[in-house]
Amino acid sequence: MPDHPPQPDAAEIERIVARLKDEVELAASPGASPGDGADSSRLAIRGEAERAWAVTADRPFLFKPGALGRARGLALVPVKAVLRKLMRWYVEPVAADQRTFNAIALRLVDALSEATDAAHGKAAELGETLAAAERQGHALEMRLEALETRLEEHDDRMLRLERRPATAQPRPSAETAPAEPIPSQQAGLDYFAFETRMRGPQKLVRERQRHYVEDFRGAEPVLDVGCGRGEFLSLLEEEGIEARGVDLDADMAAFCREQGLAVEHADGLSYLSGLEEGLLGGIFAAQFVEHLPPARLAGFLDLAASRLRPKGVLVLETINPLSLFALRNYFADLTHTQLLVPETLTLLVRQAGFAEAETRFLNEPPEEQLLEPVRLPGEASFDAARRALDANRSKLNQIIFGPQDYALVARR
């Protein structure tokens, strides 16, 4: 009779420990959810443990394979039965203790599983709360930006009211308004307020135009045609680049002069025609060419080419008609006359005498406005569909939510 009960196989113990470890890690993983197989795997392991927990000495007698092994096993059954009865007094207490331990371990594992499920539920609730808070924060940021824009717009209006004479020109009626295109101010539009609201604060426009400064370094003097509130002129002044501007809107010109910028209140084409040929090193016109009908656009480009010295630079920024999202900006302004695709503007610039022309697409919409990717299962059978969906999403984002503007940079 042996002094100690038979020890379990070491490999079997390692397999059981590995399964328990996998179960705990699977339950604690942040991505575990009822839909990803975690529950079914955990229940299968739990069922296996339930079947194995009742350790007993009354195990069936086993035989070696083959007829000889079976005959030998059957012959030894009476001997094994006698030995089992003789050893029960020693083995059964150990088996009972093992069953008690197994039951306690299973209850602890069940409690751990319930606690893990509760923790996952709390984490999901916290995640939803955090997502809701982020959405509220984003909405508040948008409202704050809108309020800042409105405040800047009101400040601009106050400044214009303070500098305007007491007798303002009356707004023309529909009956008395001429049919030919006229300046926005004579048409009854407060274009200064319009630009503040639709184009954005000066700070935003300055940041969007800052990258143009390098194009005009060493290309002095620079003329900003349709300079608006003077955002680009102020950037050039900060870099020590000689520049002046011209704008048809009296409020715009007055606002720029109050900031110490050299700006003339005049029609851009008339101002250019009064300059000497080859006088300028650079011409900048942002959101200007879409206001010109075809004949005036061609005349402007001819004047720009003649007033620039050799190697002079011309930068034209305009709305990108290849993006459906950008069309809102075009139709929002009643003074726009035509959209210009990059190929058309490039052709007109070259016909005017410019040797080089480069197109740059600018101001892409924010990421949250783009089409979201479609999530598909990770199996290889979905790879073709995943590639097709990604390609179509990219094409649609380019067509619908492409860059809002483009710049044509030309050199003589």
C-alpha positions as CSV (number, residue, x, y, z in Angstrom):
1,M,0.0,0.0,0.0
2,P,1.5,3.4,-0.9
3,D,2.3,6.0,1.8
4,H,0.7,8.9,-0.2
5,P,-2.2,9.2,-2.6
6,P,-1.4,9.2,-6.4
7,Q,-0.3,12.7,-7.6
8,P,-2.1,14.3,-10.6
9,D,-0.3,14.5,-13.9
10,A,1.9,17.7,-14.2
11,A,0.9,18.3,-17.8
12,E,-2.8,18.1,-16.9
13,I,-2.3,20.7,-14.1
14,E,-0.5,23.0,-16.5
15,R,-3.4,22.8,-18.9
16,I,-6.0,23.6,-16.2
17,V,-3.9,26.5,-15.0
18,A,-3.5,27.8,-18.5
19,R,-7.3,27.6,-19.2
20,L,-8.1,29.4,-16.0
21,K,-5.5,32.1,-16.9
22,D,-7.0,32.5,-20.4
23,E,-10.5,32.8,-18.8
24,V,-9.5,35.5,-16.4
25,E,-7.6,37.5,-19.1
26,L,-10.5,37.1,-21.5
27,A,-13.0,38.4,-18.9
28,A,-10.7,41.3,-18.0
29,S,-10.0,42.4,-21.6
30,P,-11.6,45.8,-22.4
31,G,-12.9,44.7,-25.7
32,A,-14.8,41.6,-24.3
33,S,-18.4,41.8,-25.1
34,P,-21.3,39.3,-25.5
35,G,-21.0,39.6,-29.3
36,D,-17.3,38.7,-29.6
37,G,-17.4,35.1,-28.2
38,A,-16.1,35.9,-24.7
39,D,-19.3,34.7,-23.0
40,S,-19.5,31.4,-24.9
41,S,-15.8,30.6,-24.3
42,R,-16.2,31.4,-20.6
43,L,-19.3,29.3,-20.3
44,A,-17.6,26.3,-22.0
45,I,-14.6,26.5,-19.6
46,R,-17.0,26.9,-16.6
47,G,-19.0,23.8,-17.7
48,E,-15.8,21.7,-18.0
49,A,-14.8,22.8,-14.5
50,E,-18.2,21.9,-13.2
51,R,-17.9,18.4,-14.6
52,A,-14.4,17.8,-13.2
53,W,-14.8,19.3,-9.7
54,A,-16.3,16.1,-8.0
55,V,-13.1,14.2,-7.4
56,T,-13.7,10.6,-6.3
57,A,-11.8,7.3,-5.8
58,D,-14.6,5.4,-7.6
59,R,-13.1,5.8,-11.0
60,P,-13.8,3.2,-13.8
61,F,-11.1,0.6,-14.4
62,L,-9.1,1.2,-17.5
63,F,-7.6,-1.4,-19.9
64,K,-4.7,-1.2,-22.2
65,P,-5.5,-1.3,-25.9
66,G,-5.9,-4.5,-27.8
67,A,-7.4,-7.9,-27.0
68,L,-4.5,-8.9,-24.7
69,G,-4.7,-5.7,-22.8
70,R,-8.5,-6.0,-22.4
71,A,-8.2,-9.6,-21.2
72,R,-5.5,-8.7,-18.7
73,G,-7.6,-5.8,-17.5
74,L,-10.7,-7.9,-17.0
75,A,-8.6,-10.5,-15.1
76,L,-7.3,-7.8,-12.7
77,V,-10.7,-6.3,-12.0
78,P,-11.4,-8.4,-8.9
79,V,-7.9,-7.6,-7.6
80,K,-8.4,-3.8,-8.2
81,A,-11.8,-3.9,-6.6
82,V,-10.4,-5.4,-3.4
83,L,-7.5,-3.0,-3.4
84,R,-9.9,0.0,-3.8
85,K,-11.9,-1.1,-0.8
86,L,-8.7,-1.5,1.2
87,M,-7.4,2.0,0.2
88,R,-10.7,3.9,0.5
89,W,-10.1,4.8,4.2
90,Y,-6.9,6.6,3.1
91,V,-7.9,8.1,-0.3
92,E,-11.5,9.2,0.3
93,P,-10.6,11.9,2.9
94,V,-8.2,13.4,0.5
95,A,-10.8,13.3,-2.3
96,A,-13.3,14.9,0.0
97,D,-10.9,17.7,0.8
98,Q,-10.2,18.2,-2.9
99,R,-13.9,18.4,-3.7
100,T,-14.3,21.1,-1.0
101,F,-11.4,23.0,-2.4
102,N,-12.8,22.7,-6.0
103,A,-16.2,24.0,-4.9
104,I,-14.7,27.0,-3.1
105,A,-12.5,27.7,-6.1
106,L,-15.5,27.6,-8.5
107,R,-17.5,29.9,-6.3
108,L,-14.5,32.3,-6.2
109,V,-14.2,32.2,-10.0
110,D,-18.0,32.8,-10.3
111,A,-17.7,35.8,-8.0
112,L,-14.8,37.1,-10.0
113,S,-16.8,36.7,-13.2
114,E,-19.7,38.5,-11.8
115,A,-17.5,41.3,-10.5
116,T,-15.8,41.5,-13.9
117,D,-19.2,41.8,-15.7
118,A,-20.2,44.5,-13.3
119,A,-17.0,46.4,-14.0
120,H,-17.5,46.1,-17.7
121,G,-21.0,47.5,-17.3
122,K,-19.7,50.4,-15.3
123,A,-17.0,51.0,-17.9
124,A,-19.6,51.0,-20.7
125,E,-21.7,53.5,-18.7
126,L,-18.7,55.7,-18.1
127,G,-17.7,55.5,-21.7
128,E,-21.2,56.7,-22.8
129,T,-21.1,59.5,-20.2
130,L,-17.7,60.6,-21.5
131,A,-18.8,60.5,-25.1
132,A,-21.9,62.6,-24.2
133,A,-19.7,65.1,-22.3
134,E,-17.3,65.3,-25.3
135,R,-20.3,66.0,-27.6
136,Q,-21.6,68.7,-25.3
137,G,-18.1,70.2,-25.1
138,H,-17.8,70.3,-28.9
139,A,-21.2,71.9,-29.1
140,L,-20.2,74.5,-26.5
141,E,-17.0,75.2,-28.4
142,M,-19.0,75.8,-31.6
143,R,-21.4,78.1,-29.8
144,L,-18.4,80.0,-28.3
145,E,-16.8,80.4,-31.7
146,A,-20.1,81.7,-33.1
147,L,-20.5,84.2,-30.2
148,E,-16.9,85.4,-30.8
149,T,-17.6,85.9,-34.5
150,R,-20.8,87.8,-33.7
151,L,-18.9,89.9,-31.1
152,E,-16.2,90.8,-33.6
153,E,-18.9,91.6,-36.2
154,H,-20.6,94.0,-33.8
155,D,-17.3,95.6,-32.9
156,D,-16.7,96.2,-36.6
157,R,-20.1,97.7,-37.1
158,M,-19.6,100.1,-34.1
159,L,-16.2,101.2,-35.6
160,R,-17.9,101.9,-39.0
161,L,-20.8,103.8,-37.4
162,E,-18.3,106.0,-35.5
163,R,-16.4,106.9,-38.7
164,R,-19.4,107.3,-41.1
165,P,-20.8,110.8,-41.7
166,A,-24.1,111.8,-40.3
167,T,-25.8,111.8,-43.7
168,A,-25.5,108.3,-45.2
169,Q,-26.3,107.5,-48.8
170,P,-29.9,106.0,-49.1
171,R,-30.2,102.4,-50.1
172,P,-31.5,102.0,-53.7
173,S,-34.9,100.4,-54.3
174,A,-35.6,97.6,-56.7
175,E,-37.1,100.1,-59.1
176,T,-34.2,102.5,-59.1
177,A,-31.3,100.0,-59.0
178,P,-29.3,99.9,-62.3
179,A,-29.1,96.6,-64.2
180,E,-25.3,96.7,-64.6
181,P,-23.1,95.2,-61.9
182,I,-22.3,97.8,-59.2
183,P,-20.3,97.8,-56.1
184,S,-21.8,95.9,-53.1
185,Q,-22.1,99.0,-51.0
186,Q,-24.2,100.8,-53.6
187,A,-26.3,97.7,-54.0
188,G,-27.3,98.0,-50.4
189,L,-25.1,95.2,-49.0
190,D,-23.1,95.7,-45.8
191,Y,-20.2,93.7,-47.3
192,F,-17.9,94.3,-44.3
193,A,-20.4,92.6,-41.9
194,F,-21.0,89.9,-44.5
195,E,-17.3,89.1,-44.7
196,T,-17.0,89.0,-40.9
197,R,-19.9,86.6,-40.6
198,M,-19.3,84.3,-43.7
199,R,-15.5,84.3,-44.0
200,G,-14.6,84.3,-40.4
201,P,-12.6,86.4,-37.9
202,Q,-9.4,88.1,-38.9
203,K,-7.4,85.7,-36.8
204,L,-8.7,82.7,-38.7
205,V,-8.1,84.4,-42.1
206,R,-4.6,85.4,-41.1
207,E,-3.7,81.8,-40.2
208,R,-5.1,80.5,-43.5
209,Q,-3.1,83.0,-45.5
210,R,0.2,82.8,-43.5
211,H,1.7,80.2,-45.8
212,Y,1.6,82.6,-48.8
213,V,4.2,84.9,-47.2
214,E,7.1,82.8,-48.4
215,D,5.9,83.1,-52.0
216,F,6.4,86.9,-51.8
217,R,9.7,87.0,-49.9
218,G,12.1,88.9,-52.3
219,A,9.2,89.9,-54.6
220,E,8.7,93.4,-53.4
221,P,6.7,95.6,-53.8
222,V,3.5,93.5,-53.4
223,L,0.0,94.7,-54.3
224,D,-3.0,93.0,-52.6
225,V,-6.0,93.4,-54.9
226,G,-9.3,93.2,-53.0
227,C,-7.4,93.3,-49.7
228,G,-10.6,93.3,-47.6
229,R,-9.7,93.8,-43.9
230,G,-6.0,93.7,-44.6
231,E,-5.1,90.3,-43.1
232,F,-2.5,89.4,-45.6
233,L,-1.1,93.0,-45.7
234,S,-0.5,92.8,-41.9
235,L,1.3,89.5,-42.3
236,L,3.6,91.0,-45.0
237,E,4.2,94.1,-42.8
238,E,5.2,91.8,-39.9
239,E,7.8,90.2,-42.1
240,G,9.2,93.5,-43.4
241,I,7.9,93.0,-46.9
242,E,6.8,96.2,-48.7
243,A,3.2,95.9,-49.7
244,R,0.0,98.0,-50.3
245,G,-3.6,97.2,-51.0
246,V,-6.6,98.3,-52.9
247,D,-10.3,97.6,-52.3
248,L,-13.5,98.8,-53.8
249,D,-15.4,98.8,-50.4
250,A,-15.0,102.1,-48.6
251,D,-15.4,100.5,-45.2
252,M,-12.7,97.9,-45.9
253,A,-10.3,100.6,-47.1
254,A,-11.0,102.8,-44.1
255,F,-10.6,99.9,-41.7
256,C,-7.2,99.0,-43.1
257,R,-6.0,102.6,-43.0
258,E,-7.0,102.8,-39.3
259,Q,-4.6,99.8,-38.7
260,G,-1.8,101.7,-40.4
261,L,-1.9,99.8,-43.6
262,A,-1.3,101.5,-47.0
263,V,-4.6,100.9,-48.7
264,E,-6.4,102.8,-51.5
265,H,-10.2,102.9,-52.0
266,A,-10.5,102.2,-55.7
267,D,-11.4,99.6,-58.3
268,G,-8.6,97.0,-58.6
269,L,-8.4,97.1,-62.3
270,S,-8.4,100.8,-62.5
271,Y,-5.7,101.0,-59.9
272,L,-3.6,98.5,-61.8
273,S,-4.0,100.3,-65.1
274,G,-2.6,103.5,-63.5
275,L,0.7,101.8,-62.4
276,E,3.8,101.6,-64.5
277,E,4.6,98.4,-66.4
278,G,7.0,96.1,-64.5
279,L,6.6,98.1,-61.3
280,L,5.5,95.2,-59.0
281,G,7.3,92.1,-57.8
282,G,4.1,90.4,-56.6
283,I,0.3,90.5,-56.8
284,F,-2.0,88.8,-54.4
285,A,-5.7,88.4,-54.9
286,A,-7.6,86.2,-52.4
287,Q,-11.3,85.4,-53.1
288,F,-11.3,88.1,-55.8
289,V,-11.4,86.5,-59.3
290,E,-14.8,84.8,-58.7
291,H,-16.3,88.3,-58.5
292,L,-15.2,89.2,-62.0
293,P,-17.2,88.5,-65.2
294,P,-15.2,86.9,-68.0
295,A,-14.1,90.1,-69.8
296,R,-13.0,91.8,-66.6
297,L,-11.2,88.7,-65.5
298,A,-9.2,88.5,-68.7
299,G,-8.4,92.2,-68.4
300,F,-7.3,91.8,-64.9
301,L,-4.9,89.0,-65.8
302,D,-3.5,91.0,-68.7
303,L,-2.9,94.0,-66.4
304,A,-1.3,91.8,-63.8
305,A,1.1,90.3,-66.3
306,S,2.1,93.7,-67.6
307,R,2.6,95.3,-64.2
308,L,4.8,92.5,-62.9
309,R,8.5,92.5,-63.6
310,P,10.1,89.3,-65.1
311,K,9.9,86.4,-62.6
312,G,7.2,88.3,-60.7
313,V,4.7,86.2,-58.8
314,L,0.9,86.2,-59.0
315,V,-1.2,84.3,-56.4
316,L,-4.9,83.9,-57.0
317,E,-7.0,82.2,-54.3
318,T,-10.5,81.2,-55.1
319,I,-13.3,78.7,-54.2
320,N,-12.7,75.1,-55.3
321,P,-15.7,74.1,-57.5
322,L,-14.5,70.5,-57.5
323,S,-15.8,70.2,-53.9
324,L,-19.6,70.2,-53.4
325,F,-19.1,71.3,-49.8
326,A,-17.3,74.4,-51.0
327,L,-20.2,75.5,-53.3
328,R,-22.0,76.8,-50.2
329,N,-19.4,79.5,-49.9
330,Y,-19.9,80.5,-53.5
331,F,-23.7,80.8,-53.4
332,A,-23.6,82.5,-50.0
333,D,-22.1,85.7,-51.6
334,L,-24.5,87.6,-53.9
335,T,-21.6,89.4,-55.5
336,H,-20.0,86.3,-57.0
337,T,-20.3,86.0,-60.8
338,Q,-18.7,82.7,-61.8
339,L,-16.9,79.6,-60.6
340,L,-13.5,78.8,-62.0
341,V,-12.2,75.3,-62.2
342,P,-8.4,75.1,-61.8
343,E,-7.9,74.1,-65.5
344,T,-9.8,77.1,-66.8
345,L,-7.9,79.6,-64.5
346,T,-4.6,78.0,-65.5
347,L,-5.4,78.4,-69.2
348,L,-6.4,82.0,-68.7
349,V,-3.2,82.8,-66.8
350,R,-0.9,81.2,-69.4
351,Q,-2.8,83.1,-72.2
352,A,-2.1,86.3,-70.3
353,G,1.7,85.6,-70.5
354,F,2.7,83.7,-67.4
355,A,5.2,81.0,-68.0
356,E,4.6,78.9,-64.8
357,A,1.4,78.0,-63.0
358,E,1.0,75.8,-60.0
359,T,-2.3,74.7,-58.3
360,R,-2.5,74.2,-54.6
361,F,-5.6,72.9,-52.9
362,L,-6.3,74.4,-49.5
363,N,-8.6,74.4,-46.4
364,E,-9.9,70.9,-46.1
365,P,-13.1,70.4,-44.1
366,P,-12.6,69.2,-40.5
367,E,-12.3,65.4,-40.0
368,E,-15.7,65.2,-38.2
369,Q,-17.5,66.3,-41.4
370,L,-16.0,63.6,-43.6
371,L,-17.7,60.3,-44.3
372,E,-17.0,57.7,-41.7
373,P,-15.4,54.4,-42.5
374,V,-17.6,51.3,-42.7
375,R,-16.6,48.6,-40.2
376,L,-16.6,45.0,-41.6
377,P,-15.8,41.7,-39.9
378,G,-12.1,40.9,-39.9
379,E,-12.4,37.7,-41.9
380,A,-10.4,37.4,-45.2
381,S,-13.7,36.9,-47.1
382,F,-14.5,40.5,-46.5
383,D,-11.2,41.9,-47.7
384,A,-12.4,42.7,-51.3
385,A,-15.5,44.5,-49.9
386,R,-13.4,46.4,-47.4
387,R,-11.1,47.6,-50.1
388,A,-14.0,48.7,-52.3
389,L,-15.7,50.5,-49.5
390,D,-12.5,52.3,-48.5
391,A,-11.8,53.4,-52.1
392,N,-15.4,54.6,-52.6
393,R,-15.3,56.5,-49.3
394,S,-12.1,58.2,-50.4
395,K,-13.6,59.2,-53.8
396,L,-16.8,60.5,-52.2
397,N,-14.8,62.5,-49.6
398,Q,-12.9,64.1,-52.4
399,I,-16.0,65.0,-54.4
400,I,-18.3,66.1,-51.6
401,F,-15.9,67.2,-48.9
402,G,-12.8,68.1,-50.8
403,P,-10.6,71.2,-50.1
404,Q,-12.8,74.3,-50.0
405,D,-10.3,76.6,-51.9
406,Y,-7.4,76.4,-54.2
407,A,-4.6,78.8,-55.1
408,L,-3.0,79.3,-58.5
409,V,0.6,80.5,-58.1
410,A,1.9,81.9,-61.4
411,R,5.2,83.4,-62.4
412,R,6.2,85.5,-65.5
